[in-house]
Amino acid sequence: MSIKDRVKAPTPPFFKKLRNAGLAILAISTTVLTAPVALPAILIKIAGYLAVAGTVTSTICQTVSGKDADTNANNGQPQ
């Protein structure tokens, strides 16, 4: 299955919730990074790391598909 097919395939419910959590973390960290007030350097650094973590989590969760699990459960035979 290609990446293009994986992204278009339905995402299992657990990974939808995890993807949404990653997007929420990304939104919060972006808000902290673009705040118009002066914030401590450690807070900016943590927000940067959380932005990366949220992006990676959301991207990986979006590419998870339930199709491969069905194929592997049937000894390589698609349903």
N, C-alpha and C positions, 0 to 999 in steps of 0.2 A: 504494500500500500504506500503510495507516495505521500509526501507532506501535504500536497494540495488536497488529496482525498481525505487525509486525516483531519484537516482543519474543517472541511465541509461536513464530515460525519458527525452524528449526534454525540454530544458529550455526556458521560454518565453523571447522575445527580450529585454524587460526592465531589467530583471535580468541578462542577458548576459552582458549588458553594465555596470551594477552595479558591477558584478563579476570582470569584467576587470578593473574597477576603483579600486576595492579593491586589485587586484593583482599589479596594478601600485603603490599604496600606500605602499604595502608590499615591492616591489622592491626598492623604494626610501629609505624607512626606513632601509632596510637591507644594502644598500650602505652607509648610514650615520653611521650605527653601526659598519661596518667593515672598515671604513676609516682609512688609515695608519697615519693620522695626529691627533694631540691632539685637541679635540673639547671640548667646555664647557659642564659641567655636565648636565645642563638643556636641552641642545640639544640632548644628549644621552638618557636622560629620556623620552623626547617627542618622539624620534624615536622608543623607545621600546614600548610605548603605541600605536603608529601608526602601528607598526608591528602586534601587537595583534589585533587591530581593522581591519586591512586589511585581516588578516587570518580568523577572524570570519565572516566578510562580505562575503568574497569569498566562504567560506564553506556553509554558509546559502543560498546564492544565487544559488549555484550549486544544492542544494537539493530541490529547488522550482520546482514544476511541474504544468503544466496546466491541468493535468488530473483530479485532485480533484475539480477544479473550474467547470469543465464540469459536473461532477457527482452531485455536490450540486445544480447546476442551474436546474437540471431535477428532483428535489425532491428525490434524492438518487438513481435514475435509471441511470445506465451507458448508454452511447449512443451506 
